[in-house]
Amino acid sequence: MKKIIENERLYLRELSEDDLEDLCAILQDEETMYAYEAPFTDEKVSDWLNWNLASYQKNQFGLWAIVDKNEENFVGQCGIVYSEVEGKNLLEIGYLLNKRYWHNGYASEASALCLNYAKNILQAQKICSIIRDTNSASQKVAENNGMTIVQEFYKDYSGLPVKHYVYSIDLVK
């Protein structure tokens, strides 16, 4: 698999059908998916993978697999996607890790790689991360990347309004 971007400890690569089991370990874990209000079904996991594969074709980016170089372990996913917030299409860095790898700096490192990719490869003017108001770990990752809250909004999860923050950073100074 082609590496998209890397640092000393990890690399990001495109997801493939071979990653379905690793994606299920993340997307079907209740604790990991609390920010989505529920774990995904098999069908939703498959849709998630296909959505990313389509994004690679359409946008040349999407959520990528995070792989630890030393162990060649699938740690999680992190990448760049378009997300709609109140009628606006925002360029977003998103990440979800297998909980076995939480609190080890992988999300911070992977999202920093994506930030650099957005700035240097995509020539993006700004990028954001959309984070649930109760997800303090992800908020710290965004803050570590120099992002600040620029908007609050409510996202609908099966009829439940859930408060989110839009963290953002200008990439052109």
C-alpha positions in Angstrom: 0.0 0.0 0.0 1.2 3.5 -0.9 2.1 5.7 2.0 0.3 9.1 1.8 2.4 10.8 4.5 4.5 9.7 7.4 6.7 10.7 10.3 9.2 8.7 12.4 6.6 6.6 14.2 3.7 6.2 11.9 2.4 6.5 8.4 -1.0 7.1 6.8 -2.2 5.0 3.8 -5.4 4.5 1.9 -8.0 2.2 3.5 -8.8 -1.0 1.6 -11.2 -3.9 1.8 -8.5 -5.7 3.8 -9.0 -3.2 6.6 -12.7 -4.1 7.2 -12.0 -6.2 10.4 -9.8 -3.4 11.9 -12.5 -0.9 11.0 -15.1 -3.0 12.7 -13.0 -3.2 15.9 -13.2 0.6 16.0 -16.6 1.5 14.5 -18.5 -1.3 16.3 -17.0 -0.6 19.7 -19.6 1.1 22.0 -17.0 3.0 24.0 -15.2 4.3 20.9 -18.4 5.3 19.2 -20.0 7.2 22.1 -19.6 10.4 20.2 -21.8 8.9 17.4 -24.4 7.8 20.0 -24.1 4.1 18.9 -21.7 1.6 17.4 -22.1 0.9 13.7 -23.8 -2.1 12.1 -21.9 -4.2 9.6 -23.7 -2.4 6.9 -22.7 1.0 8.2 -19.1 -0.1 8.5 -19.1 -1.2 4.9 -20.8 2.1 3.9 -18.1 4.0 5.8 -15.3 2.2 4.0 -17.0 2.7 0.6 -17.5 6.4 1.4 -13.8 6.7 2.0 -12.8 4.8 -1.2 -15.1 7.1 -3.2 -13.6 10.1 -1.5 -10.1 9.0 -2.6 -11.3 8.9 -6.2 -13.3 12.2 -6.1 -11.1 14.3 -3.8 -7.7 12.6 -3.7 -8.1 12.3 0.1 -10.3 10.8 2.8 -9.8 9.0 6.1 -6.6 7.0 5.9 -5.3 4.1 7.9 -2.9 5.0 10.7 -0.2 2.4 10.8 2.5 2.1 13.5 5.8 1.6 11.7 7.4 -0.6 14.3 4.7 -3.2 14.6 2.8 -2.5 11.3 -0.3 -2.4 13.5 -3.5 -0.7 12.3 -4.0 1.9 15.0 -7.0 3.7 13.6 -8.0 6.2 10.9 -7.2 9.8 10.4 -7.6 12.0 7.3 -9.2 14.8 5.5 -12.9 14.9 4.5 -15.6 17.4 3.6 -18.2 17.8 6.3 -21.3 19.9 6.1 -22.1 22.2 9.0 -25.2 24.4 8.8 -25.1 24.5 5.0 -21.4 25.1 4.7 -19.0 22.5 3.3 -15.9 22.5 5.6 -12.6 20.8 5.1 -12.1 18.7 8.2 -9.5 16.6 9.9 -11.2 13.6 11.4 -9.8 10.7 13.5 -11.0 7.6 15.3 -8.5 5.2 17.0 -8.8 1.7 18.3 -9.2 2.2 22.0 -6.1 0.0 22.6 -4.0 2.9 21.2 -5.7 5.8 23.0 -3.6 8.3 25.0 -0.4 7.4 23.2 -0.1 10.5 21.0 -1.2 8.8 17.7 -4.2 11.1 17.1 -2.1 14.2 17.7 0.7 12.9 15.4 -1.6 11.7 12.6 -3.7 14.9 12.7 -0.6 17.0 12.6 0.5 15.1 9.4 -3.0 15.8 7.9 -2.7 19.5 8.8 0.6 19.7 7.0 -0.9 17.8 4.0 -3.8 20.2 3.8 -1.5 23.2 3.9 1.3 22.0 1.7 -0.3 19.5 -0.7 -3.9 20.7 -0.9 -3.0 24.4 -0.5 -6.0 24.7 1.8 -6.7 28.1 3.3 -8.2 26.7 6.5 -9.1 23.4 8.0 -11.2 22.3 11.0 -12.1 19.5 13.3 -15.7 18.9 14.3 -15.8 17.6 17.9 -18.6 16.6 20.3 -18.7 18.9 23.3 -18.0 16.1 25.7 -15.0 14.7 23.8 -12.2 16.4 25.8 -9.5 14.1 24.4 -10.2 15.1 20.8 -10.5 18.7 21.9 -7.0 18.5 23.2 -5.8 17.1 19.9 -7.3 20.0 18.0 -5.9 22.5 20.5 -2.4 20.9 20.1 -2.7 21.5 16.4 -3.3 25.2 17.1 -7.1 25.1 16.4 -9.6 27.1 18.3 -13.4 27.0 18.6 -15.0 29.1 16.0 -18.6 27.8 16.1 -21.0 25.7 18.2 -23.9 23.7 16.6 -26.1 20.8 17.1 -25.8 17.7 15.0 -28.8 15.3 14.7 -28.1 11.7 15.8 -31.3 9.6 15.3 -33.5 12.5 16.4 -31.2 13.6 19.3 -29.6 17.1 19.0 -26.0 16.7 20.1 -23.8 19.7 20.7 -20.5 20.0 18.7 -17.7 22.5 18.4 -16.0 23.5 15.1 -12.3 23.9 15.9 -10.5 25.7 13.1 -7.1 27.1 12.0 -6.1 29.4 9.2 -3.4 27.7 7.1 -2.4 30.9 5.3 -0.7 33.6 7.3 
